[in-house]
Amino acid sequence: MANYYRLYWTCPYYHGCSKRAVRCEGGEIRLPDDAAAQAYFREYCTDLNGWRRCTVARAISRHYEREEG
């Protein structure tokens, strides 16, 4: 799995990343430049609890909760 930024990804829905983009179970998010990408990844994708604030991750989590319930 590609890890362009050599970060530890804590989001359980993470699939891979490339320059200025992250792929997850919800699709691909592309950012306009490296600074924006790193800020986004660090706030949501790699922060221990930050992924829970990501709207894509929350939508996927709700989907699984509905399937189980």
C-alpha positions in Angstrom: 0.0 0.0 0.0 1.5 3.3 -1.0 2.3 5.8 1.7 3.7 8.9 0.0 3.9 10.9 3.1 5.3 8.2 5.4 2.6 8.8 8.0 0.9 6.5 10.4 -2.7 6.4 9.3 -5.1 5.8 12.1 -8.4 5.9 10.1 -9.7 2.4 9.7 -11.1 3.2 6.3 -7.7 4.2 4.8 -6.6 2.4 1.6 -3.6 4.4 0.4 -2.2 7.8 -0.6 -0.3 9.6 -3.3 0.9 13.2 -3.7 -1.9 15.5 -2.4 -4.5 12.6 -2.3 -5.8 10.0 0.1 -7.8 7.0 -0.9 -10.2 5.4 1.6 -13.3 3.3 1.6 -15.3 6.4 0.9 -13.4 7.4 -2.3 -10.5 9.7 -3.0 -9.9 13.1 -1.6 -7.5 15.4 -3.6 -6.1 18.6 -2.1 -4.8 21.6 -4.0 -1.2 21.5 -2.7 1.2 19.7 -0.4 0.6 22.1 2.5 -3.2 21.6 2.4 -2.8 17.8 2.0 -0.5 17.5 5.0 -2.7 19.7 7.1 -5.8 17.7 6.2 -4.1 14.3 6.6 -2.7 15.3 10.0 -6.0 16.7 11.3 -8.3 13.8 10.1 -6.5 10.8 8.7 -3.5 10.3 11.0 -4.7 11.9 14.3 -5.7 9.2 16.8 -9.2 10.6 17.2 -9.3 13.0 14.2 -10.6 10.4 11.8 -13.8 10.4 13.9 -14.4 14.1 12.9 -14.0 13.4 9.2 -17.3 13.6 7.4 -16.4 10.7 5.1 -15.4 8.4 7.9 -18.5 9.3 9.9 -20.7 8.5 6.9 -19.1 5.1 6.5 -19.3 4.4 10.2 -23.1 5.2 10.2 -23.5 3.0 7.2 -22.0 0.0 9.1 -24.0 0.9 12.2 -27.2 0.7 10.2 -26.2 -2.6 8.7 -25.6 -4.1 12.1 -28.7 -2.6 13.7 
